[in-house]
Amino acid sequence: MTLIIICYDDSNDKRKRIYSVSALGREQEIVGNEISDALSDIFYDGFSDVDSGKNAGKKVVVLS
């Protein structure tokens, strides 16, 4: 069994449990972030930033 999250008792307070991400969990987080970034790039590819006088100082997204 491969653990992604590790749980153990707090040495100062036995009522508390401490949770930590294992090395495998950190690897999966990195892969997940890379996939998310790639999908975001694909999704936002059709959009562009436009700054007109009417919306000066505001970020406006216009479908090109």
C-alpha positions in Angstrom: 0.0 0.0 0.0 1.4 3.4 -1.0 0.7 6.3 1.2 0.2 9.8 -0.1 -0.6 11.4 3.3 1.2 10.5 6.5 -0.6 10.9 9.8 1.1 10.8 13.2 0.5 12.0 16.8 1.7 15.4 18.0 4.5 14.9 20.6 3.3 17.9 22.7 -0.5 17.4 22.6 -1.8 13.8 22.3 -5.2 15.1 21.2 -3.8 16.4 18.0 -2.9 14.6 14.8 -0.3 15.9 12.3 -0.8 15.2 8.6 2.0 15.4 6.1 2.3 14.7 2.4 4.6 11.8 1.5 7.2 12.0 -1.3 4.7 10.3 -3.7 2.1 12.9 -2.8 4.5 15.7 -3.6 5.3 14.1 -6.9 1.6 13.9 -7.8 1.1 17.5 -6.8 3.9 18.6 -9.2 2.4 16.5 -12.0 -1.1 17.9 -11.3 0.1 21.5 -11.4 1.9 20.9 -14.7 -1.3 19.4 -16.2 -3.4 22.3 -14.8 -1.0 24.9 -16.3 -1.0 23.1 -19.7 -4.8 23.0 -19.8 -5.1 26.7 -18.7 -2.8 27.6 -21.6 -5.0 25.8 -24.0 -8.2 27.3 -22.6 -7.0 30.9 -22.4 -5.3 30.7 -25.9 -8.3 32.4 -27.6 -8.4 35.4 -25.2 -6.3 38.6 -25.2 -5.9 41.5 -22.8 -7.2 44.9 -24.1 -6.9 48.2 -22.3 -9.2 50.8 -23.8 -9.9 54.4 -22.6 -13.3 53.3 -21.3 -11.7 50.6 -19.1 -8.3 52.3 -18.4 -6.5 50.6 -15.5 -8.9 47.6 -15.6 -8.0 44.3 -17.0 -10.4 43.4 -19.8 -10.5 40.0 -21.5 -11.8 40.0 -25.1 -12.4 37.0 -27.2 -10.3 37.4 -30.4 
